[in-house]
Amino acid sequence: PPFPPDTPYTKCYCEENVYLLAQRFDADATLTATWDPFVLFVSNCHRTVVLWKQKAGAISGSTDGLVVWDYHVLFILRPKTGETPEVLARDGTTVGVRSWVYDVDSTLPVPCPADVYFPDTFRPCAERYESLFRVIAAREYLDNFASDRSHMLAYHSPIPRYPSICGPIASARGVRHNLMEDFVDMSATTFGKVVGLSGLI
């Protein structure tokens, strides 16, 4: 699956980058007929998760792109149940398509096959830094996510050039910011399902 070339990207706003990416794919009827799109929040109860192969880690001098995030957000495409999309392999044969991960902050290809991305990005580490994953259907995320960007006030990162995001259901409920309490907080049960790495795979 391609990466929409005109999708906006703002450093340090992974939740919004993924929201806009999910919007582009959600509007593509051909794609949604074949793929199930998901949004994946990565964090834990300490909000200290280790990821490898990250551009921020490479910039800071890590030889393998290691970085500790409080949270991170990914976009996933999974073939629909019963569907077996095929792609042309390098040797000229066709193979069933795997799930794909879109992480624009990764040094791995975008998109990257899930069975390559997850072992390279989430490696054995101390329990305190192990990741949990909130898996959310993309449509549910688009409807319910809201951010007024107040969580970024302590940082000096440029804000996105477009208006703050508030999904239609969140807006109807009067919600203006639910990023941390409903999505990043892995004890919350409002949206999606929280699993460990083995459960995710």
Secondary structure, DSSP 8 states (H G I E B T S, - for coil): ----TT----TT-HHHHHHHHHHHHHT-HHHHTTEEEEEEEEE-TTS-EEESSBHHHHHTT-TT--EEES-EEEEEEEE-TT---EEE-TTS-EEE---EEE-TTBSS-SSEEHHHHHHHHS----GGG--EEEEEEHHHHHHH-B--SGGGTTS-----SS---B-HHHHHTT----IIIIII-TT--SSSEEE-HHHH-
